[in-house]
Every structure is written in C-alpha cells, then in structure tokens.
Amino acid sequence: MTRALRSRGEPAARFACENLLGRTMLAAMLAFFAFAVPARGAASGAQEKDYLTAVEADKIRDAETSNERIKLFLTFADDRLKKFQYELDHPSENRHTDMLNYLMNSYIGCVDDAADLIQLGIEKQENIRQGIELMASKAKEFLTTLQKFYSSAEVEAFKDNLDDAMEGTRDAMNDAENAKKKVAPPPVRRKH
C-alpha cells in the first residue's frame, strides 16, 4: 500500500500521519486487552469458591437470607465430613491422600464461610439467631466427628489439615457462643 501511495504522487507527510495513527490505534487496543481482559477474569474468579460445586454455589447465591446461607454452608460442611469418612472406609485406588486433604480443606472452608456470615450478620444487625444456634449445635457435632479421625491409621497423611479443622471449628463454636450475647433478643409482643 505504501508503494501504491507514493507511486500516485501522494505526499510523504500523509503516509507518515496514517502510519502513526495506525500505530496509535494498535497500541491502544493492545493496552485495553492487556489490562481490561485479565482484570475481568480475576474479578469473576475471586467470587467463586473452589471447594463448592456449581450447584452448591448456585444455592448459596440464591439464598435470600444470611440464616439460609449459614444453614447451607453447615450442610455442605457436614457433607464433606461424611465424604471424608467414606473415603477413609473405602480408599480410592488413586489420589486417596489428595482426596482426604481436599475434603478436609473443603470442610474448613465451609465452616469458615458460615462463621464469616455470622460476623457479617452481626455487623449488619440482621436477625441471624437461627444461624447462630445452628452453628453452636453443629460445631459440637463436628468436633466429635473430627476427634474420631485422629484414631485413623492414616492420620499422618492429613493431620495438619485435621488440626486446622479442629481449631477452626472451635473458633467458630466460640464465635457463635459470643454472638448469642451480641445479637439482640427477639422482639416481645405486648398484649393490650
């Protein structure tokens, strides 16, 4: 194209201007794709929990209240412990240790998210009494179940994650007990 322009007698200044404009547009498009596209991908990935299935994540998203979300996270945590027990009783032939550690980490994530929702509900002054009561009761059950895993012959393969799970569950239980004191009592109906 440059030879065609010069052969028709076009001025060299016009050619230089078009070339500069083309380079500027190209640089602007490259800058856009270099910064805008990865930022969008990182923002959407930050919201997803890697230990939840797509169906579970949809249920959490669709829950209307914090109480419902807390209940769902505790249900998912209970499910992870049951799957963990099943994996101990029926070891898979490949990646058994990885699966045990993944399930324990998933359990920890669910309990931590439920505890975070309780703290957030308190800050927002939401009515989360049911979620707090459920956390307090389920945490005691979870601690009993976790304690049993220490007697497993394979405990060394997942001991660090089990220790973290015990600590996280105790913290969540203590936070729930403290939250009971912070949450306002239910309204009292007056009789006229």
Secondary structure, DSSP 8 states (H G I E B T S, - for coil): -HHHHHHTT--HHHHHHHHHHHHHHHHHHHHHHHHHHHHHHHHHHHHS-TTS-HHHHHHHHH--SHHHHHHHHHHHHHHHHHHHHHHHHS--SSSHHHHHHHHHHHHHHHHHHHHHHHHHHHHTT---HHHHHHHHHHHHHHHHHHHHHTTSTTHHHHHHHHHHHHHHHHHHHHHHHHHHHHS---------
